[in-house]
Amino acid sequence: MINEGDKIKLRTGEIALISEVLAENKAYVAEVFSKSGDVSIEQILQKEIASVFVETEHPLPQAI
């Protein structure tokens, strides 16, 4: 399931951030970051999404 705020990779290789879920598992509005550095707001269909990034927290060592 893809939610608002998720970072995704499109089948084109571009990275995007989901801004709004229009229809669950079907359509989304996303900020798409092109390979040239431009940003555009686009409607994205589920079939256009290659993967979803998963964030992992890595604690830093405590300073003494």
N, C-alpha and C positions, 0 to 999 in steps of 0.2 A: 504494500500500500504506500502510495506517495502522498506526502503531506506538505502544507505550506512551509516554506523555509528549507526544504530539502534541496541539496545540491545534486544535480544529475548530469549525465553525459549523454548527449544526443548521438544518434547513429552517424551523424555528419562529423563527429569528433569534437563539436563545440560543447562548452560547459554552460550550464544554466542554473538559475535559482528559481524554484517554484514560488510564485507570488500569490496565486489563488488556485483552488481546486474548483473547476467548473462542473465536472461530472466525474465522480469517483471512478478511478480505473479507466477513464476515457479521455478527458480533456483538461488542460491546465493553462494558466497564463504564467509565463516565465520571462525573466530577464535573461536574455541570451547573449553570451560574451563571444563574439566572433574571433577567429584566429588573427584578424588584423587589429584587434583591440577595441572595436566598436561594440556598443551595447544597444540592444533593441528589445522591445517588449513584444512578445509573440504568443499566439495561441499554439500550444503543443499537444499533439495527440499521443496517447499511450504507445502506439506502434512506432513513434519516432524516438522513443527513449531506449537507450542501450543499457544504462545502468544507473544505480543510485549510490552515491558516496555515503559511507558509514563513518561517523566521527568516533575516534577513540581517545580517551583521556590518558595522558601519561604524566603521573605526578613527578614533580621536580624534587631532588634531594633537599632536605631542610638545611639551612645555613646554621652554623654553630655560633 
